Amino acid sequence: MTTMLEVTDVTAGGCCTPLQREPLSAAEADQLATTMKALADPTRLRLLSIVAASEGSEACVCDLIEPVGLSQPTVSHHLKVLTAAGFLTRSKRGTWAYFTLVPGALDRVSQLLTAS
């Protein structure tokens, strides 16, 4: 029969592997969660993909409505979320809004999870 003292002695002996790098801080985890929530939607992933595949990684909102099959207000909402999360920038030309992929925005998500 194992006693509490024996279990304590085993864990005190260093059975756990030490961390090889600094883990995410609470603030970094909050920021990353917000960013990942923006990506955790199939429509938003498609919109990002369409913008990234467009010439100059830029697309007019008018070109994004039909491919995703949603209304303009719904597409605009999704684009607003992606812009707030730092994946897209928005510029207005006449009555239309154009969205551009922020260089390296997707790399930041990967780097936060794999940084050494």
C-alpha positions as a LaTeX table, in Angstrom:
\begin{tabular}{lrrr}
\hline
Residue & $x$ (\AA) & $y$ (\AA) & $z$ (\AA) \\
\hline
Met1 & 0.00 & 0.00 & 0.00 \\
Thr2 & 1.35 & 3.47 & $-0.94$ \\
Thr3 & 1.27 & 6.09 & 1.74 \\
Met4 & 1.02 & 9.86 & 1.26 \\
Leu5 & 4.66 & 10.19 & 2.34 \\
Glu6 & 5.79 & 7.83 & $-0.40$ \\
Val7 & 3.86 & 9.75 & $-3.09$ \\
Thr8 & 5.28 & 13.05 & $-1.84$ \\
Asp9 & 8.79 & 11.62 & $-1.93$ \\
Val10 & 8.38 & 10.54 & $-5.56$ \\
Thr11 & 7.07 & 13.91 & $-6.78$ \\
Ala12 & 9.68 & 15.82 & $-4.81$ \\
Gly13 & 12.36 & 13.84 & $-6.64$ \\
Gly14 & 11.91 & 15.86 & $-9.84$ \\
Cys15 & 9.67 & 13.68 & $-11.98$ \\
Cys16 & 8.47 & 16.66 & $-14.01$ \\
Thr17 & 10.35 & 17.96 & $-17.03$ \\
Pro18 & 11.39 & 21.61 & $-16.59$ \\
Leu19 & 10.01 & 24.19 & $-19.01$ \\
Gln20 & 12.24 & 24.89 & $-22.00$ \\
Arg21 & 10.82 & 28.37 & $-22.66$ \\
Glu22 & 8.62 & 30.93 & $-21.00$ \\
Pro23 & 4.90 & 30.06 & $-21.32$ \\
Leu24 & 2.29 & 32.61 & $-22.38$ \\
Ser25 & 1.51 & 35.28 & $-19.83$ \\
Ala26 & $-2.11$ & 35.91 & $-18.87$ \\
Ala27 & $-2.17$ & 39.04 & $-21.06$ \\
Glu28 & $-0.68$ & 37.17 & $-24.04$ \\
Ala29 & $-3.18$ & 34.35 & $-23.57$ \\
Asp30 & $-6.09$ & 36.83 & $-23.52$ \\
Gln31 & $-4.82$ & 38.51 & $-26.69$ \\
Leu32 & $-4.25$ & 35.20 & $-28.44$ \\
Ala33 & $-7.71$ & 33.94 & $-27.44$ \\
Thr34 & $-9.30$ & 37.06 & $-28.93$ \\
Thr35 & $-7.29$ & 36.61 & $-32.10$ \\
Met36 & $-8.15$ & 32.93 & $-32.38$ \\
Lys37 & $-11.84$ & 33.63 & $-31.75$ \\
Ala38 & $-11.77$ & 35.90 & $-34.79$ \\
Leu39 & $-10.37$ & 33.01 & $-36.83$ \\
Ala40 & $-12.67$ & 30.38 & $-35.34$ \\
Asp41 & $-15.42$ & 31.03 & $-37.85$ \\
Pro42 & $-15.63$ & 29.35 & $-41.28$ \\
Thr43 & $-16.89$ & 32.52 & $-42.98$ \\
Arg44 & $-14.05$ & 34.61 & $-41.58$ \\
Leu45 & $-11.50$ & 32.05 & $-42.65$ \\
Arg46 & $-12.97$ & 32.09 & $-46.16$ \\
Leu47 & $-12.95$ & 35.89 & $-46.24$ \\
Leu48 & $-9.29$ & 35.97 & $-45.17$ \\
Ser49 & $-8.50$ & 33.38 & $-47.81$ \\
Ile50 & $-10.26$ & 35.38 & $-50.53$ \\
Val51 & $-8.51$ & 38.61 & $-49.56$ \\
Ala52 & $-5.14$ & 36.84 & $-49.38$ \\
Ala53 & $-5.71$ & 35.28 & $-52.83$ \\
Ser54 & $-6.73$ & 38.60 & $-54.40$ \\
Glu55 & $-4.32$ & 40.78 & $-56.36$ \\
Gly56 & $-2.18$ & 42.74 & $-53.90$ \\
Ser57 & $-3.88$ & 40.86 & $-51.03$ \\
Glu58 & $-6.68$ & 43.43 & $-51.26$ \\
Ala59 & $-10.39$ & 43.08 & $-52.04$ \\
Cys60 & $-13.44$ & 45.31 & $-52.18$ \\
Val61 & $-16.31$ & 44.33 & $-49.92$ \\
Cys62 & $-18.43$ & 44.18 & $-53.09$ \\
Asp63 & $-16.24$ & 41.28 & $-54.28$ \\
Leu64 & $-16.59$ & 39.37 & $-51.01$ \\
Ile65 & $-20.37$ & 39.14 & $-50.71$ \\
Glu66 & $-21.19$ & 36.67 & $-53.49$ \\
Pro67 & $-18.42$ & 34.09 & $-52.79$ \\
Val68 & $-19.56$ & 33.56 & $-49.19$ \\
Gly69 & $-23.28$ & 33.80 & $-50.00$ \\
Leu70 & $-24.14$ & 36.22 & $-47.21$ \\
Ser71 & $-25.70$ & 39.66 & $-47.10$ \\
Gln72 & $-23.53$ & 42.78 & $-47.23$ \\
Pro73 & $-24.22$ & 43.71 & $-43.57$ \\
Thr74 & $-23.21$ & 40.21 & $-42.42$ \\
Val75 & $-20.03$ & 40.23 & $-44.50$ \\
Ser76 & $-19.22$ & 43.72 & $-43.18$ \\
His77 & $-19.63$ & 42.46 & $-39.61$ \\
His78 & $-17.19$ & 39.60 & $-40.22$ \\
Leu79 & $-14.72$ & 41.98 & $-41.86$ \\
Lys80 & $-15.01$ & 44.33 & $-38.88$ \\
Val81 & $-14.12$ & 41.46 & $-36.51$ \\
Leu82 & $-11.11$ & 40.51 & $-38.65$ \\
Thr83 & $-10.00$ & 44.14 & $-38.79$ \\
Ala84 & $-10.35$ & 44.56 & $-35.01$ \\
Ala85 & $-8.27$ & 41.39 & $-34.52$ \\
Gly86 & $-5.48$ & 42.87 & $-36.66$ \\
Phe87 & $-5.76$ & 40.62 & $-39.71$ \\
Leu88 & $-7.10$ & 43.21 & $-42.14$ \\
Thr89 & $-6.90$ & 46.94 & $-42.69$ \\
Arg90 & $-9.75$ & 48.95 & $-44.18$ \\
Ser91 & $-9.68$ & 51.87 & $-46.59$ \\
Lys92 & $-12.62$ & 53.65 & $-48.13$ \\
Arg93 & $-12.76$ & 54.60 & $-51.80$ \\
Gly94 & $-15.94$ & 56.37 & $-52.77$ \\
Thr95 & $-18.81$ & 54.32 & $-51.39$ \\
Trp96 & $-16.87$ & 51.05 & $-51.15$ \\
Ala97 & $-14.58$ & 49.71 & $-48.47$ \\
Tyr98 & $-11.43$ & 47.83 & $-49.45$ \\
Phe99 & $-9.75$ & 45.35 & $-47.15$ \\
Thr100 & $-6.08$ & 44.46 & $-47.20$ \\
Leu101 & $-4.35$ & 41.57 & $-45.46$ \\
Val102 & $-1.93$ & 42.85 & $-42.82$ \\
Pro103 & 1.53 & 41.44 & $-43.68$ \\
Gly104 & 2.61 & 38.90 & $-41.08$ \\
Ala105 & $-0.70$ & 38.94 & $-39.17$ \\
Leu106 & $-1.16$ & 35.19 & $-39.44$ \\
Asp107 & 2.50 & 34.63 & $-38.59$ \\
Arg108 & 1.98 & 36.30 & $-35.19$ \\
Val109 & $-0.50$ & 33.59 & $-34.16$ \\
Ser110 & 1.98 & 30.87 & $-35.06$ \\
Gln111 & 4.90 & 32.64 & $-33.37$ \\
Leu112 & 3.04 & 33.06 & $-30.09$ \\
Leu113 & 2.45 & 29.34 & $-29.91$ \\
Thr114 & 5.91 & 28.22 & $-31.04$ \\
Ala115 & 8.25 & 30.97 & $-29.78$ \\
Ser116 & 11.33 & 29.68 & $-28.03$ \\
\hline
\end{tabular}
